[in-house]
Amino acid sequence: MEKVFEEHKRLTKWWIWLPVLGILFFFIYVFLQQVFLGKTVGEHPMSNTALGWTLALVVAVVITLMVLQLGIKVNSRGIFVNFSLFGKHQFLWTDIKNVRLVNVGFVGYGYRISKNHGTVFNLGGKKGLEINLKAGKRFTLVIENEAELRQTLKALKKL
């Protein structure tokens, strides 16, 4: 049976969600107070239209963060990435020069361009799978389960 590595991650860091949800609840409160109860909030309140658009923007950001997920699959054909809003990517072994496991530290969340790590896909973790393509591009997938990935790469004779 073929050795396969799969990892699926969502944005679950409480310290990201706490301020985001705080901002959401604040704008919901202000919107309800001003639009439905007629009580303005602050000395220079926003217009109802501006408040409605701002609330819609905050709701859109919250929904975006809720649906954001990163799926990584490594098998005998290659490395496959599904980063919800950023699309699907596939790296076939025939196009890959080499791969290695690296320490990435903190490079930020989401889709990042890094001088040290190339294009980074990250929703949490400190270890990464660096993919160097024959075409010269470099990608890093930040992972959490390094031991399982290392075992899979060794079984596939890629590490």
C-alpha positions in Angstrom: 0.0 0.0 0.0 1.3 3.5 -0.9 2.5 5.7 1.8 0.5 9.0 1.9 0.8 12.1 4.1 -2.2 14.3 4.5 -2.6 17.3 6.7 -5.6 19.7 6.9 -5.5 22.9 8.9 -7.8 25.8 9.7 -7.1 29.1 11.3 -7.7 28.2 15.0 -5.4 30.6 16.9 -7.5 32.2 19.7 -5.3 35.3 19.7 -6.3 36.0 16.1 -10.0 35.3 16.6 -10.3 37.3 19.9 -9.7 40.7 18.3 -11.5 39.8 15.1 -14.6 38.8 16.9 -14.3 41.7 19.3 -14.4 44.1 16.3 -17.3 42.2 14.8 -19.4 42.4 18.0 -18.5 46.1 18.4 -19.8 47.0 15.0 -22.9 44.8 15.4 -23.6 46.7 18.7 -23.0 50.1 17.2 -25.2 49.2 14.1 -28.1 48.0 16.3 -27.8 51.0 18.6 -27.7 53.6 15.8 -29.9 52.1 13.1 -32.6 50.4 15.1 -32.7 52.3 18.4 -31.7 55.7 17.0 -28.9 56.2 19.6 -25.7 57.4 18.1 -22.4 56.1 19.5 -19.6 58.6 20.0 -19.3 62.3 19.4 -18.8 62.0 15.6 -20.9 59.0 14.6 -20.7 57.4 11.2 -23.6 57.7 8.8 -25.9 54.7 8.7 -24.8 53.9 5.2 -21.1 54.0 6.2 -21.8 52.0 9.3 -23.7 49.4 7.2 -20.8 49.1 4.7 -18.2 48.8 7.5 -20.2 46.1 9.2 -20.5 44.2 5.9 -16.8 44.5 5.4 -16.1 43.1 8.9 -18.5 40.2 8.3 -16.8 39.5 5.0 -13.4 39.3 6.8 -14.8 37.0 9.5 -16.4 34.7 6.9 -13.1 34.6 4.9 -11.1 33.6 7.9 -13.7 31.0 8.8 -13.5 29.3 5.4 -9.7 29.5 5.1 -8.2 26.1 5.2 -5.0 24.5 4.0 -4.9 20.9 2.8 -1.5 19.2 2.0 -1.2 15.7 0.4 2.1 14.0 -0.4 2.1 10.7 -2.4 4.0 8.9 -5.1 2.8 11.3 -7.8 3.8 14.5 -6.0 2.8 17.2 -3.5 -0.7 18.6 -3.7 -1.9 21.7 -2.0 -5.4 23.1 -1.6 -5.4 26.5 0.0 -9.1 27.4 -0.2 -9.2 31.0 -1.4 -5.7 30.9 -2.9 -6.4 27.9 -5.1 -5.0 24.5 -5.8 -1.4 23.8 -6.6 0.3 20.6 -7.6 4.0 19.8 -7.6 4.8 16.6 -9.5 7.9 14.7 -8.6 9.1 15.1 -12.2 9.1 18.9 -11.8 10.7 18.9 -8.3 14.5 19.3 -8.0 14.5 18.5 -4.3 12.6 18.8 -1.0 13.7 19.3 2.5 12.3 19.9 5.9 13.1 23.3 7.4 12.5 25.5 10.4 10.5 28.5 9.3 9.8 30.2 12.6 7.1 32.8 12.2 6.6 34.2 8.7 2.9 35.2 9.1 -0.3 33.5 8.3 -1.8 32.9 4.8 0.0 33.2 1.5 3.3 34.9 1.9 6.3 35.8 -0.2 9.5 35.3 1.8 13.1 36.0 0.9 14.3 33.0 2.9 11.5 30.5 2.1 10.0 31.5 -1.3 6.3 31.4 -1.6 4.9 30.3 1.8 1.5 28.7 2.6 0.9 28.9 6.3 -1.9 28.4 8.8 0.2 27.5 11.7 3.4 25.6 12.6 7.1 26.2 12.8 8.3 23.4 10.5 8.0 23.5 6.7 8.4 21.4 3.6 10.6 23.3 1.3 10.0 22.5 -2.4 12.6 23.5 -4.9 11.4 23.2 -8.5 13.6 22.5 -11.5 12.3 25.7 -12.9 14.0 27.6 -10.1 10.9 28.5 -8.0 10.8 27.7 -4.3 7.7 27.0 -2.1 7.4 26.2 1.6 4.4 24.5 3.1 4.2 25.0 6.8 3.2 21.8 8.6 2.5 20.6 12.1 3.2 16.8 11.8 6.9 16.8 10.9 7.5 13.2 12.0 4.8 11.7 9.8 5.8 13.7 6.8 9.5 12.7 7.3 8.4 9.1 7.4 6.4 9.4 4.2 9.2 11.2 2.3 11.7 8.5 3.4 9.3 5.7 2.3 8.9 7.5 -1.1 12.7 7.9 -1.2 12.4 11.6 -1.6 14.4 12.6 1.5 
